[in-house]
């Protein structure tokens, strides 16, 4: 007699499934014969019939054939190209429930990777947005030709099919408007568009960045050629039709690469930068500067960092992976000294300028890897009381974690954009630190991403 647990799924097989939770990429997760099944578009609590689309040794991917029992939290996605685009994963889930599920993603990661349960760690309710739409301050759209018409957008999910996005519901309205008009200008002026197959044509990408407070817009046109055809005419038309555009920049990328930016950036017209304000701090944003994509939620995120750091004015603070120094600046008024480091030279230059502009003499920045710079500072006699880390999705470098364990600051404030790597790092830090609380912040509504501020104190 065959044990039911030995039954293997086959490609194309249809079967019933109850969705238990959301996965890290926003897909529904269920179990069939003890095998994990991921189903995009399915929601917790739903009973669905699915078809196996990909078989892997440890899990199966499937698609919905029909929904037998629908979640009470299911809503109609307002975006007409939601399913083709793939940029958002949760528009079909009511926003208040998105916040609940994102907290659950953090809990799942902690249980799986750090062996900490809901009873052992305080995970606060996710901080959401009053209006979870039109929040992104930057768009980067590939440009292409379809039936003689210029399109601009993103490549579809798991494909190289360019999806035209005339009105993205999570982008700032100015960003959508500026991109649409630039497409018209390129079309009317018969500007050649880059073709990936033939490697011919000029314009590859149109990038817009909006200052939420200043209302200023910066446009970057990425070309495969150093020559931008009809450059003066394009500048004249942008200035005439889009007075909000204060900075026009060209970037040259003639490489066969998936990277957006090339090495050379040319200032075409207007200002070199646009301005943005977060709280009491102002920033000048150049074309290549990294800046948080949701300014409204960034203020809430940084305030949570400030609460977790709980500075009294006497502490020495390290801002690791500091970027343009945003977090360090946010904390500097309540610290005795702040030191930041980052591997990107341009970011450190911007960070130093930001510190000078805000007259913060107690803050300094240095180019270098945190795991190399921090031990040198310690050797020189610098003893940090608080270390703030805001690493990439891959988490903290192992050498940095070991350095932190050697230094043993009183507090660590960990800002994470990936609950899984956060939990893995906490599992290492757990040797000497305990988690005081975790505060999820929804930086990207309608997507599966969640940011988390974690406060750890020395045991």
C-alpha angles and dihedrals in degrees: 000000000000117000109233089226089064094058109114124210118239129214110269093017115143121214141158119262137183113214111228103180146336121277126226091267094050096260124134115256124212138158127237116184087341091304118126114241124194116204120183112220096020120120134212112274095024123128109214142169110228140184121224108241102170131019121209129177093252104024145014131230117215142171130224116261094176140339114238095180118022125211115250085227095058114116134175111267106241094210112091092210096039096121096044098045102052093197090115123040104181109045088115090062122080108254097237088055091048086064091051092049093048090056087050090053088058091048092048091052092049093049093047103040106022099031090230120138133205088264092056102045133041109231108181125213113278115265106233138182128267087222111025095192137082091018103130116100097196137050127187109191126181112224124223145156125250122175090341092306124115112237130186128192146085134312113261122254111291091350144087092232110125112228115208110229110191094165120018111195095211095048122089109266091239090056091054093047095048093048092050093051094046089053088054092048092051090048096046092047091047093234113179115250122216116255113206094206099049094031088224132123133062116247117064107161140011115209125188128185123188129202102221093202100033094040086219119143129207121201124201118188111197113206135185089217129057088228114076104205114239089000096167092047092050091050091048093050094046091051091046097047101029112041090168090068104096099167130042118187136173123210121194117218113167095158125111093241144122090231113110100214128057125205098263124070121185123195107224108176146339121017126350089230143021124224130242133178129210113185106309094340126092127202135196110218120204123191095268099037116119112230132167110273096220109050094180094057093037089070090053091046094051091046088056089051088052092050091049093048090050093192122194100191097265101078130108109221133197118206103198119193084016101172108186089351097258097145094040090053090047090057100035098090090061098040133079091221137357125197123186135186137188136166095231111088095201091054091053090049089052090045092054091048091049090052091050093046091054093042094238104159093171094067129080135175134205136189113239147081114298091227090057102035098047096056089050091052089050090050089052090056102264111140115188120211094193130028118196116196125189102172130176120267090279090067130227122338111257091235091054092051090051091048090052090050089050094047095042101200114196092245139023121195109197117195109193137182093187120055092197097058090039090057092047091052092046088053087060095042090048088084090080105003137067126206110245094184144330121222117195114206122194103227094161114039116197090029131088093243121113130181120213132199111203126189115207124183130194111264 
